[in-house]
Amino acid sequence: MRSMRLYKINEIKVEKDLLSAISLSNYVVIRGGVHVYKPKEESHKGEYHVHDHPEVFIGIKGEAVMIVNGRKYRFSGGDIIVIETGEEHHVVADESNPITLVWLDVRKNEGRNSN
């Protein structure tokens, strides 16, 4: 089973689209949004938070810790994190430089037109 992956935006090669560049070439975005975190804000605090599909986080600016299955990873503007199906995850914003990020829920294409 695959696990969480961290990419640096300036180090990936995007030939077709971002999802292809981060090994999600047969996936489409089903919903997403932008979240501007407050200092020390934690996503889904106190909840067990998993999905039946991958989720992509794109750091725009600021800093955070991404907690995935109990492990902590530094996450900042310019980073992309792919959370795999079934991985428990939370974002905890930095106190002095809280993160602003884009989140994308993705699913396998299954014949839908991705254009």
NORKANOR-V290698 format. One record per helix or strand of 2 or more residues. SS is the DSSP state (h for helix, s for strand). FROM is the first residue (numbers start at 1). TO is the last residue. If there is no record, write none. Layout:
SS,FROM,TO
SS,FROM,TO
This chain:
s,5,8
h,9,11
h,18,21
s,27,36
s,55,61
s,63,68
s,71,76
s,79,83
s,89,93
s,100,108
